[in-house]
Amino acid sequence: DRPVTILELIGRREQAGEPELSLVGRYAEALGAYREGEFERAAGLFDGIPDDTASAIMAGRCRRYVEPGFRPGPDWDGTWDLTSK
């Protein structure tokens, strides 16, 4: 099994306004923390992005990873295993 990248299109870059650019910047910061294994910080950053389903999903993943027995090991590559569509 190989990881599959899932992208969310939010609009054309040249047509993006401040709200879209802000969302992308905040999401990138949160995703960076997630990929570094800073799950508590990442959850807070994702939670700070209102009205965004992807951010809410990622915040939930972060909270799951801080639970005992669910923290990824040192070889974690940043992926999340989906078990259903």
HUJOTA-V231540 format. One record per run of one state. SS is the DSSP state (hx for helix, st for strand, lp for the rest). FROM is the first residue (numbers start at 0). TO is the last residue. If there is no record, write none. Layout:
[[SS:FROM:TO] [SS:FROM:TO]]
//
This chain:
[[lp:0:11] [hx:12:14] [lp:15:16] [hx:17:34] [lp:35:37] [hx:38:46] [lp:47:51] [hx:52:64] [lp:65:84]]
//
